[in-house]
């Protein structure tokens, strides 16, 4: 996710001022929030970890929507959108696997 943030930062730093401080800032904030939730989840016990991971999933879905909106209103180019979205899809897959593993681990105990 750190690499995603670096990519996002590089893609969005040259946006026009009004876009940088609206959709750009929101995207960065959501990315940092997502990272924070993941770090919190690592330190939680199993049951609480699943709750944190579901919160991370929601934050990721919102981030994907904001990035898509940036493309739809032509704040970012299609190529940039495709690169960012591809990375978010992969992060979502990994998160989904972690959620599934943790949820199944809770059922076993």
VEXSE-992430 format. One line per 4 residues: number of its first residue (from 1); for each residue x, y, z of N, C-alpha, C. Coordinates in nm, 3 decimals. Layout:
REM residues N
NUM = X:Y:Z:X:Y:Z:X:Y:Z | ...
***
This chain:
REM residues 109
1 = 0.082:-0.119:0.000:0.000:0.000:0.000:0.087:0.126:0.000 | 0.206:0.114:0.057:0.296:0.229:0.057:0.333:0.267:-0.087 | 0.354:0.166:-0.171:0.386:0.193:-0.311:0.267:0.259:-0.381 | 0.146:0.217:-0.345:0.027:0.279:-0.403:0.023:0.427:-0.366
5 = 0.049:0.457:-0.239:0.047:0.598:-0.196:0.149:0.679:-0.275 | 0.269:0.625:-0.292:0.372:0.696:-0.368:0.325:0.720:-0.512 | 0.263:0.619:-0.573:0.211:0.635:-0.710:0.101:0.741:-0.714 | 0.010:0.733:-0.619:-0.100:0.829:-0.612:-0.046:0.970:-0.595
9 = 0.049:0.986:-0.505:0.109:1.116:-0.480:0.172:1.171:-0.607 | 0.247:1.088:-0.676:0.313:1.132:-0.800:0.212:1.165:-0.910 | 0.105:1.088:-0.919:0.003:1.113:-1.021:-0.076:1.240:-0.992 | -0.100:1.268:-0.864:-0.189:1.378:-0.827:-0.118:1.508:-0.793
13 = 0.014:1.507:-0.778:0.082:1.630:-0.733:0.078:1.743:-0.835 | 0.058:1.711:-0.962:0.054:1.814:-1.064:-0.088:1.850:-1.107 | -0.185:1.811:-1.029:-0.324:1.846:-1.060:-0.344:1.996:-1.043 | -0.441:2.052:-1.113:-0.477:2.191:-1.087:-0.513:2.208:-0.938
17 = -0.488:2.326:-0.886:-0.505:2.352:-0.744:-0.641:2.309:-0.690 | -0.749:2.343:-0.760:-0.883:2.310:-0.708:-0.903:2.160:-0.701 | -0.846:2.084:-0.793:-0.859:1.938:-0.791:-0.764:1.875:-0.690 | -0.645:1.932:-0.677:-0.547:1.879:-0.582:-0.599:1.888:-0.439
21 = -0.671:1.997:-0.408:-0.717:2.018:-0.271:-0.858:1.966:-0.247 | -0.915:1.900:-0.344:-1.046:1.836:-0.324:-1.029:1.686:-0.344 | -1.042:1.642:-0.466:-1.038:1.498:-0.494:-0.899:1.440:-0.469 | -0.795:1.517:-0.494:-0.659:1.470:-0.467:-0.635:1.450:-0.319
25 = -0.673:1.550:-0.240:-0.656:1.542:-0.095:-0.740:1.429:-0.036 | -0.862:1.413:-0.083:-0.949:1.307:-0.033:-0.888:1.170:-0.062 | -0.833:1.154:-0.181:-0.769:1.027:-0.218:-0.650:0.997:-0.128 | -0.568:1.097:-0.104:-0.453:1.078:-0.016:-0.497:1.046:0.126
29 = -0.596:1.116:0.176:-0.645:1.092:0.311:-0.701:0.951:0.325 | -0.780:0.908:0.229:-0.835:0.772:0.234:-0.724:0.667:0.229 | -0.621:0.691:0.149:-0.510:0.597:0.141:-0.439:0.587:0.275 | -0.413:0.700:0.338:-0.347:0.700:0.469:-0.438:0.640:0.576
33 = -0.568:0.666:0.568:-0.662:0.604:0.661:-0.660:0.452:0.646 | -0.658:0.405:0.522:-0.654:0.262:0.495:-0.529:0.199:0.558 | -0.415:0.263:0.539:-0.291:0.213:0.600:-0.302:0.208:0.752 | -0.358:0.312:0.810:-0.374:0.318:0.955:-0.460:0.203:1.005
37 = -0.570:0.177:0.937:-0.660:0.069:0.977:-0.588:-0.066:0.968 | -0.510:-0.086:0.862:-0.436:-0.212:0.849:-0.337:-0.231:0.963 | -0.267:-0.126:1.000:-0.173:-0.137:1.111:-0.246:-0.165:1.243 | -0.361:-0.100:1.262:-0.441:-0.128:1.381:-0.486:-0.274:1.382
41 = -0.527:-0.325:1.267:-0.575:-0.463:1.258:-0.466:-0.562:1.297 | -0.344:-0.534:1.258:-0.234:-0.625:1.290:-0.217:-0.644:1.440 | -0.247:-0.541:1.515:-0.227:-0.547:1.660:-0.347:-0.598:1.738 | -0.455:-0.631:1.671:-0.577:-0.674:1.739:-0.584:-0.825:1.752
45 = -0.663:-0.868:1.848:-0.693:-1.011:1.860:-0.787:-1.049:1.749 | -0.804:-1.176:1.726:-0.873:-1.227:1.608:-1.010:-1.166:1.582 | -1.097:-1.165:1.680:-1.234:-1.115:1.658:-1.233:-0.967:1.623 | -1.156:-0.889:1.696:-1.146:-0.745:1.669:-1.074:-0.719:1.537
49 = -0.982:-0.808:1.501:-0.909:-0.792:1.376:-1.005:-0.798:1.257 | -1.100:-0.890:1.261:-1.196:-0.902:1.151:-1.275:-0.772:1.138 | -1.315:-0.713:1.248:-1.389:-0.586:1.244:-1.305:-0.477:1.178 | -1.178:-0.469:1.215:-1.088:-0.370:1.155:-1.072:-0.395:1.005
53 = -1.060:-0.522:0.968:-1.042:-0.556:0.827:-1.165:-0.521:0.745 | -1.283:-0.538:0.802:-1.404:-0.496:0.732:-1.408:-0.344:0.716 | -1.359:-0.273:0.817:-1.351:-0.127:0.806:-1.251:-0.089:0.696 | -1.141:-0.161:0.688:-1.043:-0.136:0.582:-1.105:-0.162:0.445
57 = -1.185:-0.267:0.434:-1.251:-0.299:0.308:-1.344:-0.186:0.265 | -1.419:-0.132:0.359:-1.508:-0.020:0.328:-1.428:0.102:0.282 | -1.320:0.132:0.352:-1.236:0.245:0.315:-1.177:0.224:0.176 | -1.136:0.103:0.145:-1.082:0.073:0.013:-1.188:0.093:-0.096
61 = -1.310:0.051:-0.070:-1.418:0.070:-0.167:-1.444:0.219:-0.192 | -1.440:0.297:-0.087:-1.460:0.442:-0.102:-1.346:0.501:-0.183 | -1.223:0.459:-0.153:-1.106:0.508:-0.227:-1.117:0.474:-0.375 | -1.156:0.351:-0.407:-1.173:0.312:-0.546:-1.277:0.399:-0.615
65 = -1.385:0.432:-0.544:-1.490:0.516:-0.600:-1.437:0.657:-0.626 | -1.362:0.712:-0.533:-1.307:0.848:-0.550:-1.210:0.851:-0.668 | -1.127:0.749:-0.681:-1.033:0.743:-0.794:-1.112:0.733:-0.926 | -1.217:0.652:-0.928:-1.299:0.641:-1.049:-1.366:0.774:-1.082
69 = -1.414:0.845:-0.978:-1.473:0.976:-1.000:-1.371:1.074:-1.057 | -1.248:1.065:-1.010:-1.143:1.153:-1.063:-1.125:1.129:-1.212 | -1.136:1.006:-1.253:-1.127:0.974:-1.396:-1.252:1.023:-1.470 | -1.369:0.998:-1.414:-1.493:1.033:-1.481:-1.510:1.183:-1.502
73 = -1.459:1.263:-1.410:-1.468:1.409:-1.427:-1.343:1.466:-1.493 | -1.261:1.376:-1.544:-1.142:1.410:-1.622:-1.033:1.484:-1.544 | -1.022:1.449:-1.416:-0.913:1.504:-1.336:-0.786:1.426:-1.365 | -0.799:1.296:-1.390:-0.684:1.214:-1.427:-0.711:1.145:-1.560
77 = -0.604:1.113:-1.629:-0.614:1.048:-1.760:-0.646:0.900:-1.743 | -0.693:0.841:-1.851:-0.732:0.700:-1.848:-0.616:0.609:-1.807 | -0.499:0.633:-1.860:-0.384:0.549:-1.827:-0.351:0.551:-1.678 | -0.355:0.670:-1.620:-0.329:0.683:-1.476:-0.438:0.611:-1.397
81 = -0.562:0.628:-1.439:-0.673:0.561:-1.372:-0.656:0.409:-1.377 | -0.623:0.358:-1.494:-0.608:0.213:-1.510:-0.497:0.160:-1.419 | -0.384:0.230:-1.413:-0.273:0.187:-1.326:-0.314:0.188:-1.179 | -0.377:0.297:-1.136:-0.418:0.306:-0.996:-0.524:0.202:-0.963
85 = -0.622:0.186:-1.050:-0.730:0.090:-1.025:-0.677:-0.053:-1.022 | -0.585:-0.085:-1.110:-0.527:-0.219:-1.113:-0.460:-0.251:-0.980 | -0.387:-0.155:-0.926:-0.322:-0.174:-0.798:-0.424:-0.192:-0.686 | -0.530:-0.110:-0.688:-0.634:-0.121:-0.585:-0.707:-0.255:-0.592
89 = -0.729:-0.306:-0.711:-0.793:-0.437:-0.726:-0.706:-0.544:-0.661 | -0.576:-0.538:-0.686:-0.485:-0.637:-0.626:-0.482:-0.623:-0.474 | -0.480:-0.502:-0.424:-0.484:-0.480:-0.278:-0.614:-0.537:-0.222 | -0.723:-0.517:-0.293:-0.852:-0.570:-0.251:-0.852:-0.722:-0.243
93 = -0.787:-0.786:-0.339:-0.776:-0.933:-0.336:-0.700:-0.980:-0.213 | -0.588:-0.913:-0.186:-0.509:-0.951:-0.069:-0.588:-0.928:0.060 | -0.657:-0.816:0.068:-0.737:-0.787:0.185:-0.848:-0.890:0.201 | -0.914:-0.925:0.091:-1.019:-1.026:0.096:-0.967:-1.159:0.147
97 = -0.847:-1.197:0.105:-0.786:-1.320:0.155:-0.757:-1.312:0.304 | -0.711:-1.198:0.349:-0.683:-1.180:0.492:-0.812:-1.187:0.573 | -0.916:-1.124:0.522:-1.047:-1.128:0.591:-1.096:-1.273:0.599 | -1.091:-1.343:0.488:-1.140:-1.481:0.484:-1.060:-1.569:0.581
101 = -0.930:-1.556:0.577:-0.844:-1.635:0.666:-0.876:-1.605:0.812 | -0.886:-1.477:0.846:-0.910:-1.438:0.984:-1.049:-1.482:1.031 | -1.148:-1.468:0.944:-1.285:-1.510:0.979:-1.290:-1.661:1.002 | -1.224:-1.738:0.916:-1.221:-1.883:0.931:-1.144:-1.925:1.056
105 = -1.040:-1.850:1.088:-0.962:-1.876:1.208:-1.049:-1.855:1.332 | -1.135:-1.753:1.328:-1.225:-1.727:1.440:-1.327:-1.840:1.457 | -1.373:-1.896:1.345:-1.471:-2.005:1.351:-1.409:-2.132:1.409 | -1.280:-2.149:1.386:-1.211:-2.270:1.434:-1.192:-2.269:1.585
109 = -1.200:-2.149:1.644:-1.178:-2.140:1.790:-1.302:-2.113:1.863
***
